[in-house]
Amino acid sequence: MSDVILQDDLTVFPHNKTAYRVQLTRGYLQYARTQGKPRERRVLLSDVVGCHCLRGRHASDSAAYFCIYAYPLRKKVISGDWTRHRVCTTFRVRTTDDHAENHTRAEQWRIAIKCLLAGQSIGPQTDLEASLLPPSPRLLILINPFGGQGKAQQIFRERVVSMLGEADISFNMVVTERSGHAHDLMRDLDVSEWNGVVVVSGDGLIYEVINGLMDRPDWEEAIKMPIGLIPGGTGNALCCSVNYLLDEPFESADQVLHSTFVLCKSVVSGSSYPMDLVSVQTQSSRIFSFLHISWGFISDIDIGSEKYRYLGDARFIVGLMQRLFDLRKYPGHVSYLPVKGVDGRALVHQITEKRKQREKLKQSLPHPRSLSKQNGEREDLRSMRPAQFTRSVSMMEGSLPRNLPPRSASVSQSFYSNMEPLTPGVDAAKEAALFNEQTDSGVPTSERMEENMANGHATVDDIQASDWTEDETPASEVFSPYVDSPNALVSNTNSHRPQQHNHSNNSATNSQSGDSMDSAIDVSAMDLSTDSPTQATLPNPDGQTRRHGPADTLLPPLGHPLPDGWVTIEGNFNLVMGLNVPHISTGFNMSPASNLDDGMMFLMYAMNTTRSEMSNISLKASQGRIGEVDQPGTDVVAVHAFRLEPRAEKGLITADGEVIEYGPLQAQVHHALARVLMWKPIEM
Ligand SMILES: Nc1ncnc2c1ncn2[C@@H]1O[C@H](COP(=O)(O)OP(=O)(O)OP(=O)(O)O)[C@@H](O)[C@H]1O
């Protein structure tokens, strides 16, 4: 009992007759029937992204409501894969006939839940006041309208915005207008105004963001701005790697939903995680890579398959088949500085085995419906979960309007539930008959939203309004928001309506009111055309001079001899890759032992391979089993730095899937320079 922070006897909408004892602890919210057949459900806070207060539409309804938005895991019946799904549960508070009192109590529940989500330390004695809530997090969203199959804008509007609203995360959105736009934006952005930049695209736009941030005099601070990821491109390797490291379902699941969940939980809990960057020097440039540097087989596939972009991820399979058929060899030298005491191949093999065991265990876990009374097994399930969010946080309660419907107002079978669903789906429209309608005159029209989206500048208000009306029953049919509360759920008044954004409006401040989201980022006010005066040595690929970033202390100038401790091999290479993260694309786990902040790369090479050997390597690589490849001329080594010296006059070298200058190249890992919106990866 001592760890119960709040407790009340409440009902669960829409069943207003059955009372439940509802208890909130640091880890979960539990509700159990007070009479009749005993029933109990638990919602883990690690599955919850947000909580809102609502009021009944009917004037005579003195009750207040609070609604929690959770995304628990469940097992798919046929495939046996685990996946998250949305469960929205609405509690009805009616301890007195006085609505104001009920509302105060519902608010206390909301404040307590949001404080716990933010990692704040509260207890049964804490005065639950709105002042406890952290400031509203604010994200800059960058969307590449041409990423992947050109659906990034649609993905964001239809799939992401609703969860951001549930989590009270405000944002401004910029649709990139050209290649290089995101780079220039990042180079000139006031990073102090944002809690993170979210890329809705593929790895190409992340590359621009990172290099834009590193291209600033204040790079050391700027690059700490956490980067969030929503897959909207063909190559979503970093996004896939993040989900893999967190043991979140991704490849077999709804990738957008899972990535949005990771994004929201990270922002709400104030978590971000460090990521190594790799400084890559070519003869005339220096860039920063976060995924991989590739020469030979993989870069040929990557670039050669550009013409099959319309196929989505499948483009890489087609490219792979083509390259296998026409297998090329590249003569040259590869040198590397090994990480002492780390056997790359053995480490990869060990991680692969552990992952396999974990997957087996997951597969063998019973479907939740058969868990009813098997408490022991439920404990096993718990131990499979990603790390809890333990970091303390500086984020806070948002003022973002989101009046989501209690779509299935309590209920599908939860992963951790030990009882049947309370209600197998609720017809919110039917329930709406019980409540007064309210005009939505203050809500922006979908035309307005489309216009702003088309301009590339929209705020959450624009998008949400039409989002509900498209495919969800608006909660406004059933509930009203508390417009008087500090975090009003829905801005049905003109004072909260989004402004028509013009380029001179750049009043982005970290205000605690909902107004801060009404300003789109002022792109035109920034000087995007000129670079700062030069001082330096290495021009970047755009021909501009790059002066910034940490010194590459392990690398002598290109062309100079390498110091002691380096290993050099010479031969005809089919494939050379320096890998910084596990996945090189969705479904291609080439470096399963990579972690984002391990301070090293895995250098993989293959020499003099036949077609069948290369197809074996490709197959194993795609399954995260590269450690099992044991053929002469092939190896995986953990390195701090490496150098490539191709002998052929022509060829392709890519960094993060982007073509870079062909010729001699060297690279060094810089530990934990950047940050990603995620929590601590699971330990293997
Ligand atoms: N508005 C735009 N018009 C044209 N190109 C753009 C625009 N915005 C961004 N780009 C460029 O599109 C390229 C591809 O973007 P991104 O990687 O996000 O998508 P993708 O489909 O995964 O592509 P790839 O598979 O080539 O990485 C990036 O290099 C970026 O510079």
The ligand as a Gaussian input file, in Angstrom:
#p B3LYP/6-31G(d) Opt

LIG

0 1
 N       12.363000      18.971000     -51.387000
 C       13.347000      18.202000     -51.832000
 N       13.567000      18.051000     -53.146000
 C       14.528000      17.246000     -53.614000
 N       15.374000      16.543000     -52.839000
 C       15.200000      16.645000     -51.507000
 C       14.192000      17.463000     -50.933000
 N       14.256000      17.368000     -49.595000
 C       15.282000      16.522000     -49.330000
 N       15.853000      16.087000     -50.462000
 C       16.961000      15.121000     -50.654000
 O       16.402000      13.822000     -50.841000
 C       17.429000      12.883000     -50.562000
 C       16.842000      11.548000     -50.150000
 O       16.194000      11.709000     -48.933000
 P       15.963000      10.548000     -47.882000
 O       17.182000       9.777000     -47.645000
 O       15.374000      11.207000     -46.733000
 O       14.916000       9.633000     -48.582000
 P       15.126000       8.175000     -49.105000
 O       13.944000       7.855000     -49.905000
 O       15.429000       7.239000     -47.994000
 O       16.386000       8.273000     -49.993000
 P       17.659000       7.348000     -50.003000
 O       17.153000       5.956000     -50.044000
 O       18.356000       7.780000     -51.246000
 O       18.428000       7.683000     -48.751000
 C       18.303000      13.529000     -49.520000
 O       19.624000      13.445000     -49.907000
 C       17.847000      14.976000     -49.457000
 O       18.936000      15.848000     -49.598000

